[in-house]
């Protein structure tokens, strides 16, 4: 039996009424929790990471999410056909197919009617693939090119995807007449149901291959390992993805290949923090620098820049470096860097430094406590 997948909302830990932002935040949290870089060799964490990515791929896409909410896992199946309910709803009265009845009113494609039969053996897009890619903070900010490896099914080079040996062609299935589906009647008397099901003889393809291709054994596709170069755009953020059209698994019956989704994770930076296109930095300064002002060297993602700190700067003050943030996707300008000043209190002072601070305190009319004076006196006597 196929593995029963967990509910995608449960996987991300959100409700069905969650907003796009809530879904994105939940995905980021889960992706970081189970990221392979944090759990090397842990197969369970790897499986959960893939599960989280699969859930986000569906719930972050409005169309896929709508189909999933209505039809569950069946709605996001690559061969999904909202009209093909098979035997569950395609019944009829007195041998009449309900799909034909509703199709005459609504244009077909309902409950296993004519629309489903026409699509069963038609061109089908290949399955899309998803790979994970981890970037440094700078690579995500400025963009880069990365080489990735994957295994995918490609159209067989010997038979061109037909599945037939050279010089032969597929035959029309005699059981379904090339439709790919057959009608099955259930019940009897005045109340009988007719449903459609994939043709067991041709497995729903509508074709029979008498002389299969020796390379692909009649499948029309072969498994290959590929190395691709992916261009990562500047400004991409953690949790976003790059789509490479036509780089997924090969299609069926002449259908196009699926897509390759490259899901991006960005490693945290030891100094910088990012929110959209804005970069945040905490800058420590000494008390004299904060009081007197001075020229500082500030770290940015472009390198160090000079900044004049105004006299009397208080701890917690924030100033802005315009244009020193993250480039916007698709060349949409560039964000800023916000620098928050924190005054650093020295932990070890020389005697001269202590005397200078005592003199400053007296000049300010603050003085020092008896306990502090006693401590300083003891230090001086030991010298």
N, C-alpha and C positions, 0 to 999 in steps of 0.2 A: 504494500500500500504506500502511496506517496506520503512524504512527511507533512504533517499538519502544521501550518505556519501560525504563529501567534498573531493576534490582532495588532495591526500597525500602530494604532493609538496607544495600546498597552505597551508596545515595544519602546515608544518614545516617552511614555509616561504622561500623556496629555489627554484631555477630554475631546470628544468629537466636536465641541464648539470652540476649540482653541483657535486663536487667530494665527495668521501666517508668521508673525513675529514670535509668538509663543512656541510654535512648531519649530522654528529655526533655532531658537535658544535651547529648546529641549534636545534637538539633534546635536548641537555643538557640545552640550554637556555630556551626552551619552557617547559621542564619537571620541571625545578626549578621554573618557573613563575607560573605554575598551580599545584605545588605539594600539596597534601592534608594536609601535616603538616603546610603549610603556609596559608591554607584556610579551617580550620576545620568547617565542617557542610555545606560548600558551594557546592551544588550539581552541579552547572554550572561549577565550577573549576574542580570538580572531573570528570565530563564528558569530559572536554577538555583535562585533563591529560590522560584519557584513549584513547582519539582520537590521541593524540601525540604519545603515546606508540604504538598504532596500526600502525600508519604511519611509525614510525621508524622500527618496526618489519619487514615491507615489504621492505622499501627502503634501509635498511642495509644488506639485503640478496640479493646477486647477482642474484640468480635464480628467486626469487619472484619479484625483481625489473624489470627484463627483461620481465616477464609475465605481470606485471602491465603496463609497458610502451607500450606493444603491444596490450593487451586486456582490460586494465582498471580494474575495480573492479572484473569483471568476471574472470580475470586471476589469482586472489588470492583467489577465492572461493574454499572451501575444496573439492567440487565436480567438480572442473574445468576439462574440457576435451577439449583441443584445436581443436579436430575434431568435436565436437558436436555443430554445429551452428544452429541446429533445422531447423525451416522453413525458416530462413533468407537466407541460402545458400545451403541447401541440396536438391535443386530441380533437376528435370531431364527433358529430352526431350522425348515426346511420352511415358510418364509413367516410364521412366528409372531413377533410383536414381543416381544422380551425385556422391554420395559417393561411390557407387559400381564402377562407371566408373574410378574415380581417384584412388580408392583403388587398382584397377587392375594394375595401373602404379606405385603407390607410396607405396603400402603395406598396404592400408586400413587406417582407422581412419580419413578420410577426409569428412567433410560436412555431418555428420550423417550417415556414412556408417557402414559396419559390425563391425569395431573396437569399435564404440560407443555402439552398441547393446550388444556386448559381455561384456562390462564393466559396463553396467547399473545396473545389479543385482549382480555384483561380489563383493568381499570383499573391503570394504572402510575403510580407516584409520579414526579414530575419530578426532574430532575437537581439536586443540591445545588450551590450556588456557594460560592466562597471568595474573600474579599477581605482584603487586609492593611491594618492600621491602626496607625500609630505614635503613641504617647502620651508625654507628659512624665512624669517621675518623680512629680510631684504629682498629675497627672490619674489615673494608675493608683492612687495611694494613696487618693485621696478620691472617685474616681468622677467621671464627667462625661457629657455628651451630645455626640455627634459626628455630623456629617452626612457621609454617604458617597454616592458615585455609582457606579452599576453598570449594566451592560446585561444584560437578561434576557429570556426569552421569556414573554409573558403570554398567557392564553387570549384568543382573538380576540373582540373585543367584538361583531362583526357576526354571527358564526355560533355564538357561545357555546362554541367549541371543537370543534364537530362537523366542521368543514371543508367543510360543504355550503352552497351558496347558499341565500338566504332562501326558505322555502317548500318546500325539498326535503329529503330524508333519504338516508343511505347505504343501499346495497343489499348483501345478503349475497353474499359471493364464491362463485361457482358451483364453482370449482376445489377449494376446501377446505371448502365447506359452512359457512363462518363460523367454522371452528376456528382459522384462522390458520396451520396447519401441514398438510403433506401427507406421505404415506408414500412412501418411495422404496425399491424392492426392488433388491438387488444380489446378484450370484452367480446360481446356477441349480442345477438338479438337486435332489438330496436335501439340499443344504447351501446355503441362500439366506439372506440377511440383509435385514431390513426396518428402515429407520431413518426418523426424522422430520426434516423440514427446514422452515424458514419458507416459506410459500406465496409463490412468485415473483410471482403475479398481483396479490395484495393487499398484498405486503410484510409478511406476518405479522399484519395487522390484522384479517383476517376480513371486511373491508368494502371495498366499491368506491364511490368517489364519482364519479358521472356528471357532476354539475354543481357544480364546486368554488366555494367562496366567493371572490369577486374580491379581498377584502381580504387573506386569508392564503394564497390559491392552494391551498386544500385541506389545508393543514398543521394547521389548528385553533389555531395560535398565531402571534403576531407579536412581533418584536423591539422592545423599548422601552428607552429610557434612563430610569433611575429615580434619585431622590434620597431617601434614607431617613435618619431620625434614629435613632441607636443609643444606647441607655442603657448606659453602661459601669459595672458595679458597683464600688463602693469595694473596694480590696484586690486587684484583679486583678493578675496577675504576668506578666512577660515569658514568651511562649510559650504562654499560655493563650488561650482563644477564647470568644466569645459566639455562641450559636446563635439565629437568628431563624427560627422555624418558619413554613413557608409563604411565605417570601420568596425562594425560588429559582426555577428554571424551572418553567413550567406542566407539569402532569401530562398523561398521555395516556389516551384512552378514559374520561374522567371521573375519573381518578385525582387525588390531591391534589398541590399544588405541592411542589417540593423545599424544602430549607432554605437559609438563607444563613449561612455560617460566617465570622465576623469574627475573623481571627487577629491577636492583639495583640503588638506589639513595644514595649518601653519603652526610651526613651533613657537612657543613663547620666547620673547626676547628678554635678556637679563636686565636691560635698562628701560626699554620703551614698552608702552602699552598702547593699543590701538582701539579706536571705536569708529568704524567707518573710515573716513579719510583723515580723521584727526589723530595725531600722535601725542601721547602724554609722557612727560618726563619729570621726575623729581630731582631737583638740583639742591645739593647741600652747600651752604656758605658758612663762613665763620662769623662770629659776632662782630668783629671789626669791619668785615666786608659789608655786612647788613647795615651797620650803623653809619659807616663813612661812604659807602658806595664804592664802585670800582669796576674795572674791566674784567669780565668773566669769559671763559671758553666753555661754550655750551655744546654738548654732543647732539648731533642730529643724524638722521639716516643718510645725509649727504656728507657727513664729516663734521668737524668742529667749526663753529662760527663764533665771532666775537660779539659780546653783548655788554652794554654798560648798565650796571646795576645802580639804580638811583639810591641816594643816601636815605637812611631811615626805613629801609624795606623791612616789613614785618614777616615773621614766619607764616606760611600759608598763602602768601601773596602769589598770584599767578600772572604771568605775562605771555604774550602771544608772539610767535615767530611766524609771520605770514609766508605761505608758500613752502613751508618746510615739512608739510605732512605727507600723506599718501597720495600718489597720482590717482585721479578718478578713472574708472573704467571707460574705455572708448574715448580717451583724450578729453575728458570732461573736467579740465582744470586740475587743481591740486589743493589739498587741504592744508591746514595749519598745524603747528606744533605748540602745545600749551605746556609751559614750564612752571612748576610749582616750587617755590622757594621754601626750604626748611633750614632753620638756623641750627648748626651743629654745636652742641655743648661739649667742650673738651673734657676728657676723662682723666688725663694725666697732665699736671702742670708742674713746671719747674718753680723753684723758690722765687725767681725773679718775676715769673708770670703771675704767681700768687700775690706778690707784693704790689705788682702793677694793678691787679684787679681790686685789691684792698684799697689802694689809693683812689681808684676810679669810684668804688663804692662810697668812700668818704666824701669825694667831691660831689657825688650825687645826693649826699645826705642820708645814705642808706646804712652805712656801717656794716659790721659783721657781728654775728652772734658770739657770745662768750665761748660757746662750745667750739665754734670754728677757730676763734683766736687761740684757744688752748691747744687745738690740734696743730695749728701753724707754728706756735711757739715750740711745741715738742719737736717738730720737724727741724726747726732752726737749731735747737740745742744739740740734737743728734749730729748735726753737721759739725 
